[in-house]
Amino acid sequence: MVQTLQAKEITLRDLIVKFGIQLVEDEQFFWEWQDNLPELTPFDSQLLDKVKSGFVNLLNYPPLLEDVVRMAVLDPILFIGDFYLAPFYVKSEESVDIISDDEGVIVKGKIDTLVLKGQLWVMVVESKKAAFSIEEGLAQIIAYMLGNPHPEKPSFGMITTGGSFVFVKLVKGEVPLYALSRVFITRNPGNELYEVLRILKRLSQLVNNSGENGSSE
């Protein structure tokens, strides 16, 4: 009998049992969020300063819900990073099915935002539970990444609450392996949105070059 799970309700334990995913803590596995990051222009930095100021202002008017975070934080970052320009594309609420190897489990769900050739996902989760919301979104985004239409290539994801950001890498293989970046906090001194955008730009370079080397949508 085929078992169907909803992605928004799935847990890391479900993914371990059903798909055999494993966490990798070796920093060399997920080097892409640290190495060869592109520099930002002064104008990029100026715009990101405004994004941070806007987010801090929104914190004075709770609750900070998913749609507001997308409009005030994520959409501006994607715009500044040129993710709305060719060869990139953005889709919202994209349906995805993930089937386990023995075809005994189907995970159904919708990706909040899909960017670029099915190898880079960006997901917004609500900020109502602050420190826990990224952890709550982790299983969901990994479930989506398991549906990568190019399983021979690594896929990348980002989860954000607006106030925090974390990047994810998944390599499917015989045993799906995943790793996380450090968490970037919008409220921290300085502006950690700079690093968020630099990493997004770096991941987009890697995924786009991968597509040019033989993959298709």
PADREN-221797 format. One record per residue (C-alpha): x negated, z, y. Coordinates in steps of 0.1 Angstrom, whole numbers, padded with zeros to 4 digits, always signed. Layout:
BEGIN
XZY;...
END
This chain:
BEGIN
+0000+0000+0000;-0014-0010+0034;-0017+0019+0059;-0012+0011+0096;-0028+0034+0122;-0023+0032+0160;-0056+0030+0178;-0045+0055+0205;-0039+0081+0179;-0069+0075+0157;-0097+0101+0155;-0134+0099+0148;-0127+0115+0114;-0103+0086+0106;-0130+0061+0114;-0156+0080+0093;-0132+0081+0063;-0117+0047+0066;-0146+0026+0079;-0177+0047+0072;-0190+0047+0108;-0221+0067+0115;-0236+0081+0148;-0272+0072+0155;-0291+0096+0178;-0324+0076+0178;-0328+0065+0215;-0344+0032+0203;-0311+0021+0187;-0293+0020+0221;-0321+0010+0244;-0300-0015+0264;-0286+0012+0288;-0321+0022+0298;-0345-0007+0298;-0349-0037+0322;-0319-0027+0344;-0313-0051+0373;-0317-0039+0408;-0287-0036+0432;-0286-0052+0466;-0282-0030+0496;-0246-0044+0500;-0238-0035+0464;-0249+0001+0471;-0229+0003+0503;-0198-0008+0485;-0204+0017+0456;-0207+0044+0482;-0172+0036+0495;-0159+0036+0459;-0173+0071+0454;-0159+0083+0487;-0125+0069+0477;-0125+0086+0444;-0135+0120+0459;-0106+0116+0483;-0082+0108+0455;-0091+0141+0438;-0073+0158+0467;-0040+0142+0455;-0036+0149+0418;-0026+0139+0392;-0052+0111+0389;-0036+0088+0364;-0050+0058+0345;-0036+0031+0368;-0049+0048+0399;-0084+0051+0383;-0084+0015+0374;-0074+0004+0409;-0096+0027+0429;-0128+0029+0407;-0130+0004+0378;-0116-0027+0395;-0140-0024+0425;-0170-0019+0402;-0161-0050+0382;-0155-0069+0414;-0189-0059+0429;-0206-0068+0396;-0190-0103+0397;-0171-0098+0364;-0142-0117+0378;-0163-0148+0382;-0173-0174+0356;-0186-0172+0329;-0169-0138+0327;-0133-0131+0323;-0111-0099+0323;-0080-0094+0302;-0058-0063+0303;-0037-0049+0274;-0052-0073+0249;-0038-0067+0214;-0062-0062+0185;-0060-0056+0148;-0088-0041+0127;-0087-0044+0089;-0109-0023+0066;-0130-0039+0040;-0107-0031+0012;-0077-0042+0034;-0060-0009+0028;-0060+0001+0064;-0049-0018+0095;-0056-0003+0130;-0033-0017+0157;-0037-0012+0194;-0043-0027+0228;-0076-0028+0247;-0072-0016+0283;-0097-0041+0297;-0116-0068+0278;-0146-0083+0294;-0166-0114+0284;-0164-0131+0250;-0151-0103+0229;-0184-0083+0229;-0179-0060+0259;-0150-0036+0263;-0142-0014+0292;-0115+0014+0287;-0099+0037+0312;-0086+0071+0300;-0065+0095+0321;-0084+0122+0339;-0059+0150+0334;-0080+0168+0308;-0113+0162+0326;-0142+0171+0303;-0123+0162+0271;-0109+0128+0281;-0140+0108+0273;-0142+0123+0239;-0105+0115+0233;-0112+0079+0242;-0143+0075+0220;-0125+0069+0187;-0101+0045+0204;-0128+0023+0219;-0149+0023+0187;-0118+0012+0168;-0114-0017+0192;-0151-0026+0189;-0147-0028+0151;-0125-0058+0158;-0154-0077+0174;-0148-0114+0166;-0186-0118+0163;-0195-0090+0138;-0230-0103+0134;-0238-0093+0170;-0238-0058+0186;-0209-0050+0208;-0208-0027+0238;-0182-0005+0255;-0177+0017+0285;-0152+0046+0288;-0144+0060+0322;-0121+0086+0337;-0132+0076+0372;-0150+0109+0374;-0172+0102+0344;-0186+0072+0325;-0202+0067+0291;-0215+0036+0274;-0212+0029+0236;-0230+0005+0213;-0217-0006+0179;-0235-0026+0152;-0212-0033+0123;-0233-0043+0094;-0225-0029+0059;-0223+0005+0076;-0210+0005+0112;-0235+0024+0134;-0228+0036+0169;-0246+0054+0197;-0238+0067+0232;-0256+0067+0265;-0257+0098+0286;-0226+0107+0307;-0227+0096+0343;-0207+0118+0367;-0193+0104+0399;-0193+0138+0417;-0230+0144+0411;-0254+0143+0441;-0264+0109+0451;-0243+0081+0435;-0244+0076+0398;-0221+0046+0401;-0254+0027+0410;-0266+0033+0374;-0232+0025+0360;-0232-0009+0377;-0268-0016+0367;-0260-0009+0331;-0229-0031+0332;-0249-0059+0347;-0276-0055+0320;-0251-0055+0291;-0234-0085+0306;-0267-0104+0307;-0274-0095+0270;-0239-0105+0258;-0238-0137+0279;-0273-0148+0266;-0261-0140+0231;-0231-0163+0236;-0253-0191+0250;-0274-0188+0218;-0247-0199+0195;-0216-0178+0196;-0183-0190+0208;-0151-0172+0219;
END
